[in-house]
Amino acid sequence: MADILSHDGSSVTTYHKEGDKVHIKTTEDVSPILALNAIDRNHSEQRGSYRKVASIPKTVWMMWREQLKAQGKNPDPWHVENRPWLMATLNNRDWLKLRTNEDRL
């Protein structure tokens, strides 16, 4: 049986012990974020010299951190060293629902 470690309204982190190991799992309902991204994508506006390009759910960001760490890179997706990786990831059609506009980055 898993116990709740934290709950912030959109995500729940649980843990359970299995022998001498502790398993931590975070789940999130990303549908509201993806729905807002679709609305933003259909009504994209540039504000001054800035434009919102994506909204990334916390669980996706955490998954990306683990992927970068496994590749021996700085685990922060926003780190300047990871900019090419982040741009390529956000430009990938597999992640289109995270985007808030259709322009390539």
SEDOMAR-531742 format. One line per field, with one value per atom (N, C-alpha, C, O): residue number from 1; z, y, x; atom name; residue in three letters. Coordinates in Angstrom, 3 decimals, always signed. Each point is the difference from the previous one (the first is absolute). Layout:
N
pos NUM, ...
zz Z, ...
yy Y, ...
xx X, ...
site CA, ...
code Ala, ...
This chain:
105
pos 1, 1, 1, 1, 2, 2, 2, 2, 3, 3, 3, 3, 4, 4, 4, 4, 5, 5, 5, 5, 6, 6, 6, 6, 7, 7, 7, 7, 8, 8, 8, 8, 9, 9, 9, 9, 10, 10, 10, 10, 11, 11, 11, 11, 12, 12, 12, 12, 13, 13, 13, 13, 14, 14, 14, 14, 15, 15, 15, 15, 16, 16, 16, 16, 17, 17, 17, 17, 18, 18, 18, 18, 19, 19, 19, 19, 20, 20, 20, 20, 21, 21, 21, 21, 22, 22, 22, 22, 23, 23, 23, 23, 24, 24, 24, 24, 25, 25, 25, 25, 26, 26, 26, 26, 27, 27, 27, 27, 28, 28, 28, 28, 29, 29, 29, 29, 30, 30, 30, 30, 31, 31, 31, 31, 32, 32, 32, 32, 33, 33, 33, 33, 34, 34, 34, 34, 35, 35, 35, 35, 36, 36, 36, 36, 37, 37, 37, 37, 38, 38, 38, 38, 39, 39, 39, 39, 40, 40, 40, 40, 41, 41, 41, 41, 42, 42, 42, 42, 43, 43, 43, 43, 44, 44, 44, 44, 45, 45, 45, 45, 46, 46, 46, 46, 47, 47, 47, 47, 48, 48, 48, 48, 49, 49, 49, 49, 50, 50, 50, 50, 51, 51, 51, 51, 52, 52, 52, 52, 53, 53, 53, 53, 54, 54, 54, 54, 55, 55, 55, 55, 56, 56, 56, 56, 57, 57, 57, 57, 58, 58, 58, 58, 59, 59, 59, 59, 60, 60, 60, 60, 61, 61, 61, 61, 62, 62, 62, 62, 63, 63, 63, 63, 64, 64, 64, 64, 65, 65, 65, 65, 66, 66, 66, 66, 67, 67, 67, 67, 68, 68, 68, 68, 69, 69, 69, 69, 70, 70, 70, 70, 71, 71, 71, 71, 72, 72, 72, 72, 73, 73, 73, 73, 74, 74, 74, 74, 75, 75, 75, 75, 76, 76, 76, 76, 77, 77, 77, 77, 78, 78, 78, 78, 79, 79, 79, 79, 80, 80, 80, 80, 81, 81, 81, 81, 82, 82, 82, 82, 83, 83, 83, 83, 84, 84, 84, 84, 85, 85, 85, 85, 86, 86, 86, 86, 87, 87, 87, 87, 88, 88, 88, 88, 89, 89, 89, 89, 90, 90, 90, 90, 91, 91, 91, 91, 92, 92, 92, 92, 93, 93, 93, 93, 94, 94, 94, 94, 95, 95, 95, 95, 96, 96, 96, 96, 97, 97, 97, 97, 98, 98, 98, 98, 99, 99, 99, 99, 100, 100, 100, 100, 101, 101, 101, 101, 102, 102, 102, 102, 103, 103, 103, 103, 104, 104, 104, 104, 105, 105, 105, 105
zz +0.000, +0.000, +0.000, +0.787, -1.667, -0.107, +0.930, +0.173, +0.409, +0.840, -0.762, -0.772, +0.989, -0.669, +0.676, +1.216, -2.032, +0.465, -0.153, +0.894, -2.046, -0.209, -1.036, -0.808, +0.862, -0.931, -0.182, +0.975, -2.230, -0.216, -0.839, -0.545, +0.433, -0.772, -1.382, -0.475, -0.193, -1.326, -0.033, -0.882, +1.842, +0.021, +1.396, +1.008, -0.990, +1.253, -0.009, -0.962, +2.026, +0.149, +1.123, +1.119, -1.437, +0.974, +0.182, -0.828, +1.922, +0.229, +0.662, +0.669, -0.881, +0.747, +0.146, -0.837, +1.924, +0.276, -0.473, +0.140, -0.698, -0.453, +0.485, -0.645, +1.773, +0.605, +0.472, +0.777, -1.252, +0.383, -1.043, +0.076, -1.042, -1.046, +0.204, +0.465, -0.823, +0.030, -1.440, -0.718, +0.300, -1.355, +0.084, +0.763, -1.563, -0.040, -1.403, -0.999, +0.943, -1.284, +0.017, +0.955, -2.027, -0.143, -1.196, -1.089, +1.292, -1.084, -0.088, +0.990, -2.186, -0.222, -1.084, -1.001, +1.196, -1.044, -0.863, +0.393, -1.564, -0.860, -0.959, -0.731, +0.713, -0.972, +0.097, -1.045, +2.237, +0.021, -0.635, -0.682, +0.907, -0.591, -1.511, -0.722, +0.240, -1.450, -0.651, -1.119, +1.800, -0.538, -0.105, -1.001, +2.040, -0.057, -1.074, -0.664, +0.491, -1.062, -1.368, -0.857, +0.644, -1.288, -0.230, -1.112, +2.152, -0.129, -0.331, -0.911, +1.641, -0.277, -1.408, -0.672, +0.215, -1.331, -1.074, -1.028, +1.265, -0.981, +0.068, -0.919, +1.996, +0.174, +0.404, +0.844, -1.453, +0.354, -0.302, -1.086, +2.061, -0.159, +0.453, +0.931, -1.604, +0.471, +0.880, -0.359, +1.512, +0.933, +0.053, +0.643, -1.319, -0.081, -0.768, -1.067, +1.593, -0.688, +0.514, -0.383, +1.247, +0.566, -0.454, -0.254, +0.158, -0.345, +0.820, +0.057, +0.563, +0.734, -1.019, -0.978, +1.190, -0.972, +0.509, -0.797, +2.131, +0.529, +1.467, +0.706, -0.271, +1.422, +0.223, -0.642, +1.552, +0.204, +1.375, +1.015, -0.975, +1.292, +0.854, -0.517, +1.824, +0.937, -0.208, +0.067, -0.316, -0.153, -1.265, -0.013, -1.043, -1.229, +0.274, -0.409, +1.096, +0.346, +0.836, -0.223, +1.188, +0.838, -0.831, +0.228, -1.185, -0.870, -0.851, -0.173, -0.355, -0.794, +0.829, -0.492, +1.762, +0.899, +0.110, -0.070, +0.242, +0.120, -1.298, +0.037, -1.180, -1.294, -0.177, -0.403, +0.704, -0.142, +0.949, -0.380, +1.601, +0.989, -0.480, +0.136, -0.699, -0.507, -1.167, -0.230, -0.513, -1.124, +0.457, -0.818, +2.125, +0.533, -0.192, +0.113, -0.404, -0.206, +1.270, +0.939, -0.913, +1.089, +0.027, -1.030, +2.186, +0.024, -0.114, -0.063, +0.035, -0.094, -1.467, -0.754, +0.330, -1.399, -0.450, -1.188, +2.131, -0.365, -0.066, -0.446, +0.881, +0.020, -1.413, -0.957, +0.827, -1.313, -0.812, -1.226, +1.877, -0.722, -0.656, -0.978, +1.510, -0.524, -0.988, -0.458, +0.131, -0.900, -1.329, -0.424, -0.265, -1.262, +0.197, -0.813, +1.897, +0.292, +0.249, -0.520, +1.313, +0.317, -1.253, -0.199, -0.645, -1.232, -0.910, -0.560, +0.413, -0.842, +0.575, -0.745, +2.059, +0.642, -0.220, -0.369, +0.593, -0.168, -1.463, -0.286, -0.649, -1.423, -0.508, -1.096, +1.878, -0.381, +0.041, +0.979, -2.022, -0.085, +1.149, +0.348, +0.244, +1.115, +1.214, +0.849, -0.763, +1.145, -0.392, +0.728, -1.862, -0.508, +1.022, +0.060, +0.735, +0.941, +1.128, +0.725, -0.570, +0.990, -0.550, +0.760, -2.075, -0.669, +0.076, +0.003, +0.060, +0.028, -1.258, -0.110, -0.849, -1.329, -0.990, +0.385, -1.663, -1.057, -0.581, -0.768, +1.105, -0.556, +0.503, +1.125, -1.986, +0.435, +0.917, -0.172, +1.138, +0.933, -0.524, +0.645
yy -1.184, +1.184, +1.237, +0.092, +0.859, +1.228, +1.068, +0.114, +0.651, +1.134, +1.288, +0.083, +0.926, +1.287, +0.763, +0.191, +0.235, +0.807, +1.475, +0.801, -0.442, +1.388, +0.036, -0.914, +2.004, +0.217, +1.505, +0.735, -0.268, +1.450, +0.443, +1.104, -1.930, +0.363, -0.615, -0.429, +0.373, -0.604, -1.273, -0.839, +0.688, -1.207, -0.607, +0.683, -1.990, -0.746, -0.822, -0.716, +0.821, -0.802, -1.001, +0.373, -1.648, -1.058, -0.780, +0.070, -0.808, -0.864, -1.282, -0.050, -0.972, -1.238, -0.721, +0.117, -0.861, -0.755, -1.426, -0.593, +0.067, -1.380, -0.568, +0.175, -0.846, -0.471, +1.196, +0.822, -0.729, +1.135, +1.113, +0.923, -0.988, +1.020, +0.848, -0.485, +1.758, +0.918, +0.411, +0.432, -0.564, +0.373, +1.277, +0.080, +0.907, +1.273, +0.164, -0.207, +0.583, +0.148, +1.293, +0.280, +0.502, +1.223, -0.155, -0.367, +0.646, -0.027, +1.380, +0.727, -0.389, +1.324, -0.084, -0.692, +1.387, +0.136, +1.176, +1.155, -1.444, +1.062, +0.542, +0.950, -1.528, +0.423, +1.493, +0.619, -0.003, +1.435, +0.839, +0.988, -1.380, +0.728, -0.145, +0.977, -2.188, -0.223, +0.730, +0.497, -0.424, +0.732, +1.495, +0.636, -0.077, +1.420, +0.247, +1.037, -1.981, +0.145, +0.052, +0.785, -1.616, -0.005, +1.344, +0.528, +0.017, +1.315, +1.047, +0.804, -0.803, +0.958, -0.165, +0.989, -2.240, -0.262, +0.566, +0.494, -0.566, +0.505, +1.507, +0.594, +0.035, +1.444, +0.618, +0.894, -1.380, +0.418, +1.477, +0.481, +0.223, +1.422, +0.239, -0.638, +1.567, +0.411, +1.217, +0.934, -0.954, +1.126, +0.653, -0.509, +1.637, +0.649, -0.891, -0.506, +0.308, -0.846, -1.439, -0.821, +0.509, -1.342, -0.681, +0.643, -1.957, -0.808, -1.281, -0.660, +0.322, -1.260, -1.125, +0.016, -0.986, -1.081, -1.345, -0.895, +0.730, -1.297, +0.120, +0.911, -1.844, -0.238, -1.470, -0.866, +0.595, -1.361, -0.493, +0.594, -1.670, -0.545, -0.429, -0.397, +0.487, -0.326, -1.421, -0.224, -0.729, -1.385, -0.196, -0.834, +1.581, -0.072, +0.594, -0.562, +1.689, +0.647, -0.951, -0.114, -0.571, -0.948, -1.173, -0.469, -0.002, -1.090, +0.447, -0.746, +1.976, +0.523, +0.105, -0.285, +0.698, +0.065, -1.365, -0.107, -0.928, -1.349, -0.441, -0.639, +0.972, -0.357, +0.680, -0.638, +1.931, +0.730, -0.548, -0.160, -0.120, -0.551, -1.343, -0.265, -0.587, -1.312, +0.132, -0.888, +2.003, +0.254, +0.663, +0.306, -0.086, +0.623, +1.506, +0.618, -0.028, +1.444, +0.692, -0.654, +1.969, +0.777, -0.333, +0.105, -0.506, -0.449, +1.108, -0.301, +1.559, +1.102, +0.258, +0.481, -0.795, +0.232, +1.450, +0.254, +0.711, +1.414, +0.474, +1.117, -1.942, +0.420, +0.329, -0.669, +1.698, +0.477, -1.116, -0.012, -0.915, -1.116, -0.910, -0.683, +0.673, -0.866, +0.704, -0.587, +1.827, +0.750, -0.721, -0.110, -0.394, -0.716, -1.216, -0.257, -0.488, -1.161, +0.435, -0.619, +1.681, +0.477, +0.490, -0.313, +1.074, +0.501, -1.163, -0.012, -0.964, -1.163, -0.780, -0.468, +0.329, -0.734, +0.723, -0.626, +1.933, +0.756, +0.102, +0.140, -0.207, +0.026, -1.362, -0.095, -0.952, -1.339, -0.124, +0.400, -0.944, -0.130, -0.836, +0.149, -1.027, -0.813, +0.851, -0.434, +1.641, +0.879, +1.211, +0.992, -1.056, +1.128, +0.535, +1.210, -2.066, +0.449, +0.860, +0.640, -0.617, +0.892, +1.415, +0.959, -0.836, +1.281, +0.918, -0.454, +1.746, +1.004, +0.856, +0.945, -1.269, +0.595, -0.962, -0.966, +1.223, -0.947, +0.285, -0.814, +1.941, +0.343, -0.955, -0.495, +0.243, -0.805, +0.863, +1.214, -1.869, +0.709, +0.013, +0.552
xx +0.849, -0.849, +0.888, +0.942, -1.241, +0.776, -0.569, -1.213, +2.100, -0.384, +0.268, +0.956, -1.802, +0.180, +1.128, +0.010, +0.932, +1.120, -0.331, +0.272, -0.869, -0.434, -1.119, -0.164, -0.597, -1.111, -0.113, -0.162, +0.247, -0.048, -1.187, +0.011, -1.018, -1.179, -0.007, -1.051, +2.216, +0.033, +0.834, -0.182, +1.097, +0.825, +0.011, -0.184, +0.406, +0.056, +1.283, +0.281, +0.487, +1.203, -0.246, -0.353, +0.546, -0.200, +1.299, +0.908, -0.841, +1.154, -0.468, -1.032, +1.824, -0.225, +1.335, +0.896, -0.799, +1.215, -0.187, -1.070, +2.132, +0.031, +1.330, +1.034, -1.071, +1.252, +0.810, -0.486, +1.730, +0.846, -0.022, +0.811, -1.716, -0.103, -1.248, -1.032, +1.148, -1.131, -0.291, +0.902, -2.141, -0.415, -0.843, -0.963, +1.349, -0.725, -0.576, +0.689, -1.962, -0.686, -0.810, -0.723, +0.856, -0.786, -0.924, +0.440, -1.709, -0.979, -0.646, -0.091, -0.349, -0.580, -1.056, +0.184, -1.275, -1.007, +0.435, -0.164, +0.716, +0.528, -1.048, +0.278, -1.480, -1.013, -0.352, -0.200, +0.111, -0.290, +1.123, -0.273, +1.519, +1.136, -0.021, +0.198, -0.434, -0.031, -1.163, +0.133, -1.273, -1.157, +0.309, -0.329, +0.961, +0.379, +1.057, -0.022, +0.945, +1.003, -0.666, +0.406, -1.426, -0.717, -0.690, +0.021, -0.626, -0.647, +1.052, -0.195, +1.312, +1.081, +0.551, +0.291, -0.144, +0.545, -0.925, +0.465, -1.764, -0.971, -0.181, -0.563, +1.032, -0.141, +1.336, +0.056, +1.002, +1.357, +0.215, -0.321, +0.867, +0.323, +1.424, +0.493, +0.155, +1.319, -0.199, -0.718, +1.358, -0.078, +1.364, +0.917, -0.786, +1.307, +0.950, -0.348, +1.538, +0.974, -0.048, +0.834, -1.803, -0.107, -1.274, -1.018, +1.097, -1.163, +0.063, +1.037, -2.125, -0.077, +0.055, -0.748, +1.616, +0.150, -0.480, -0.281, +0.178, -0.419, -0.389, +0.433, -1.252, -0.268, +0.282, -0.595, +1.501, +0.473, -0.439, +0.362, -1.137, -0.426, +1.197, +1.044, -1.223, +1.073, +0.522, +1.208, -2.088, +0.442, +0.831, +0.906, -1.196, +0.801, +1.382, +1.017, -0.989, +1.270, +0.857, +1.205, -1.834, +0.740, +0.527, +1.115, -1.907, +0.428, +1.196, +0.964, -1.044, +1.109, +1.273, +1.092, -1.232, +1.172, +0.676, +1.224, -2.035, +0.548, +0.673, +1.051, -1.643, +0.599, +1.354, +0.973, -0.912, +1.258, +1.065, +1.159, -1.558, +0.921, +0.552, +1.194, -2.063, +0.420, +0.974, +0.820, -0.911, +0.905, +1.299, +0.866, -0.735, +1.214, +0.043, +1.059, -2.216, -0.081, -0.468, -0.454, +0.565, -0.582, -1.484, -0.666, +0.124, -1.396, -1.045, -1.193, +1.595, -0.957, -0.348, +0.846, -2.093, -0.365, +0.181, +0.199, -0.265, +0.110, +1.447, +0.259, +0.685, +1.405, +0.464, -0.390, +1.221, +0.457, +0.663, -0.115, +0.798, +0.631, -1.038, +0.302, -1.514, -1.058, -0.924, -0.980, +1.280, -0.891, -0.229, -1.150, +2.207, -0.266, -0.907, -0.887, +1.116, -0.841, -1.444, -0.929, +0.732, -1.343, -0.718, -1.174, +1.861, -0.626, -0.391, -1.096, +1.992, -0.307, -1.179, -0.862, +0.825, -1.096, -1.328, -0.994, +0.975, -1.247, -0.425, -1.189, +2.149, -0.335, -0.469, -0.553, +0.769, -0.390, -1.534, -0.631, +0.050, -1.466, -0.573, -1.171, +1.991, -0.479, -0.368, -0.780, +1.337, -0.244, -0.844, -0.023, -0.668, -0.784, -0.996, -0.217, -0.386, -1.032, +0.561, -0.762, +2.086, +0.601, +0.149, +0.132, -0.154, +0.258, -1.219, -1.144, +1.418, -1.067, +0.003, -0.783, +1.663, -0.056, +0.601, +0.660, -0.882, +0.399, +1.369, +0.512, +0.102, +1.310, +1.068, -0.066, +1.060, +1.154, +0.860, +0.105, +0.497, +0.879, +1.423, +0.891
site N, CA, C, O, N, CA, C, O, N, CA, C, O, N, CA, C, O, N, CA, C, O, N, CA, C, O, N, CA, C, O, N, CA, C, O, N, CA, C, O, N, CA, C, O, N, CA, C, O, N, CA, C, O, N, CA, C, O, N, CA, C, O, N, CA, C, O, N, CA, C, O, N, CA, C, O, N, CA, C, O, N, CA, C, O, N, CA, C, O, N, CA, C, O, N, CA, C, O, N, CA, C, O, N, CA, C, O, N, CA, C, O, N, CA, C, O, N, CA, C, O, N, CA, C, O, N, CA, C, O, N, CA, C, O, N, CA, C, O, N, CA, C, O, N, CA, C, O, N, CA, C, O, N, CA, C, O, N, CA, C, O, N, CA, C, O, N, CA, C, O, N, CA, C, O, N, CA, C, O, N, CA, C, O, N, CA, C, O, N, CA, C, O, N, CA, C, O, N, CA, C, O, N, CA, C, O, N, CA, C, O, N, CA, C, O, N, CA, C, O, N, CA, C, O, N, CA, C, O, N, CA, C, O, N, CA, C, O, N, CA, C, O, N, CA, C, O, N, CA, C, O, N, CA, C, O, N, CA, C, O, N, CA, C, O, N, CA, C, O, N, CA, C, O, N, CA, C, O, N, CA, C, O, N, CA, C, O, N, CA, C, O, N, CA, C, O, N, CA, C, O, N, CA, C, O, N, CA, C, O, N, CA, C, O, N, CA, C, O, N, CA, C, O, N, CA, C, O, N, CA, C, O, N, CA, C, O, N, CA, C, O, N, CA, C, O, N, CA, C, O, N, CA, C, O, N, CA, C, O, N, CA, C, O, N, CA, C, O, N, CA, C, O, N, CA, C, O, N, CA, C, O, N, CA, C, O, N, CA, C, O, N, CA, C, O, N, CA, C, O, N, CA, C, O, N, CA, C, O, N, CA, C, O, N, CA, C, O, N, CA, C, O, N, CA, C, O, N, CA, C, O, N, CA, C, O, N, CA, C, O, N, CA, C, O, N, CA, C, O, N, CA, C, O, N, CA, C, O, N, CA, C, O, N, CA, C, O, N, CA, C, O
code Met, Met, Met, Met, Ala, Ala, Ala, Ala, Asp, Asp, Asp, Asp, Ile, Ile, Ile, Ile, Leu, Leu, Leu, Leu, Ser, Ser, Ser, Ser, His, His, His, His, Asp, Asp, Asp, Asp, Gly, Gly, Gly, Gly, Ser, Ser, Ser, Ser, Ser, Ser, Ser, Ser, Val, Val, Val, Val, Thr, Thr, Thr, Thr, Thr, Thr, Thr, Thr, Tyr, Tyr, Tyr, Tyr, His, His, His, His, Lys, Lys, Lys, Lys, Glu, Glu, Glu, Glu, Gly, Gly, Gly, Gly, Asp, Asp, Asp, Asp, Lys, Lys, Lys, Lys, Val, Val, Val, Val, His, His, His, His, Ile, Ile, Ile, Ile, Lys, Lys, Lys, Lys, Thr, Thr, Thr, Thr, Thr, Thr, Thr, Thr, Glu, Glu, Glu, Glu, Asp, Asp, Asp, Asp, Val, Val, Val, Val, Ser, Ser, Ser, Ser, Pro, Pro, Pro, Pro, Ile, Ile, Ile, Ile, Leu, Leu, Leu, Leu, Ala, Ala, Ala, Ala, Leu, Leu, Leu, Leu, Asn, Asn, Asn, Asn, Ala, Ala, Ala, Ala, Ile, Ile, Ile, Ile, Asp, Asp, Asp, Asp, Arg, Arg, Arg, Arg, Asn, Asn, Asn, Asn, His, His, His, His, Ser, Ser, Ser, Ser, Glu, Glu, Glu, Glu, Gln, Gln, Gln, Gln, Arg, Arg, Arg, Arg, Gly, Gly, Gly, Gly, Ser, Ser, Ser, Ser, Tyr, Tyr, Tyr, Tyr, Arg, Arg, Arg, Arg, Lys, Lys, Lys, Lys, Val, Val, Val, Val, Ala, Ala, Ala, Ala, Ser, Ser, Ser, Ser, Ile, Ile, Ile, Ile, Pro, Pro, Pro, Pro, Lys, Lys, Lys, Lys, Thr, Thr, Thr, Thr, Val, Val, Val, Val, Trp, Trp, Trp, Trp, Met, Met, Met, Met, Met, Met, Met, Met, Trp, Trp, Trp, Trp, Arg, Arg, Arg, Arg, Glu, Glu, Glu, Glu, Gln, Gln, Gln, Gln, Leu, Leu, Leu, Leu, Lys, Lys, Lys, Lys, Ala, Ala, Ala, Ala, Gln, Gln, Gln, Gln, Gly, Gly, Gly, Gly, Lys, Lys, Lys, Lys, Asn, Asn, Asn, Asn, Pro, Pro, Pro, Pro, Asp, Asp, Asp, Asp, Pro, Pro, Pro, Pro, Trp, Trp, Trp, Trp, His, His, His, His, Val, Val, Val, Val, Glu, Glu, Glu, Glu, Asn, Asn, Asn, Asn, Arg, Arg, Arg, Arg, Pro, Pro, Pro, Pro, Trp, Trp, Trp, Trp, Leu, Leu, Leu, Leu, Met, Met, Met, Met, Ala, Ala, Ala, Ala, Thr, Thr, Thr, Thr, Leu, Leu, Leu, Leu, Asn, Asn, Asn, Asn, Asn, Asn, Asn, Asn, Arg, Arg, Arg, Arg, Asp, Asp, Asp, Asp, Trp, Trp, Trp, Trp, Leu, Leu, Leu, Leu, Lys, Lys, Lys, Lys, Leu, Leu, Leu, Leu, Arg, Arg, Arg, Arg, Thr, Thr, Thr, Thr, Asn, Asn, Asn, Asn, Glu, Glu, Glu, Glu, Asp, Asp, Asp, Asp, Arg, Arg, Arg, Arg, Leu, Leu, Leu, Leu
